[in-house]
Amino acid sequence: MRSRYTAFVRGDGDYLAATWHPGTRPDDTAPDAELRWTGLDILDAPPPSPKRGVVEFIARYRSAGNAGQLHERSRFVFQSGRWWYLDGATPGDGSMAGS
């Protein structure tokens, strides 16, 4: 999770693509160049099962002089000998509980 946040900070879309599960990865993984990421707080990271993991976080950013944040519960899956980012849910989209 922290390495993916660092990739967003650095604008490293190649790393984001390489760590995103091919079954859920969008065609364009380039980070939004208008966002300046300013901090990451891990809210919950229960011990993963052998094949699944979840990390809930808040990532703060600035854009056009305004502060904002992304609150997400990310799901990861262990396949082919490595961890992949699968997808994420945000409050209000109805899918955060029970990830």
N, C-alpha and C positions, 0 to 999 in steps of 0.2 A: 504494500500500500504506500509506504513512504517513498519507495523508488518511483512509483507512478506519479505521486505528487511532485517530486523533484523534476520529472520529465515535463510536467505541465509548466513548472516554474521556468525551466530552460527552453521551453518551446520544442521539445524533442518528440515530434510526432512519430518518428521511426521507432523509438522505444515503446511508445504507447501502442503502436500497431503490433509490435513483437510480443507484447505481454497481454494482449486482448485476445480472448478465445476466438478462433476463426469463425465459429458458428454464430457469434453475436457481434463481431467487429464491423463497424460501419466502413464504407469505402474511404471516407476522409477522416483521419484521426489527428489532423493538424490542430493543435491548441489555438484558441482564439487569441490572436496577437494583441487585441485591445485590453485583455485582462492582465493585471499584474498581481500575481499570487503573493499574499503577505503572511500567511500562517496556516498551520494545520493542527487541529486538536483531534486526537483519537478518543472517541467517547466510549466505544465498546469493541472489544476484540476477543470474544470467547475462544478458548482453545479449539482449534479446528478438528474436525473428524479426519480420518485418513484421506478422504477425497473431497471434502467441502470446507470452506471457511467463510466467515463473515467479518467485515470491519465496518463499524459505524463511525463517521467522522464529520467534522465541520472544517471546510477549507475557506479561508477568507481571501478576498481579492479587492482590488480597486479597478475601476473602469471609468474613464472620462471624469475623474475626480470624485466619483461616488464609491462608497464602500458597499460591499455585498458579501454574501457567503453562500456556499453550497453545502447543504446538509444531506448526506447520502448514507445509505446502508448498502455497501458493496458486497457482492457475492463472488467468491473465487472457487475454482475447481482445480483439483490436481489430476492431470492427465499427461500421458507421454513423458512421465518423469519430471514434470514441472508444474508450478502454479500458474493459472491463467485468470485474469479478470474476466468474469462472466457478464455481469450487469449490475445495475444499481437502482435502488428505489429511493424516492425522496418523500418527505412528509407531504401528505395531501394527495399523493397519487394512488393511495389506497393499497399499496403493496409493501409497505415497510414492515408490518407485523409478520412474524413468523418466517422471516427470510432464512 
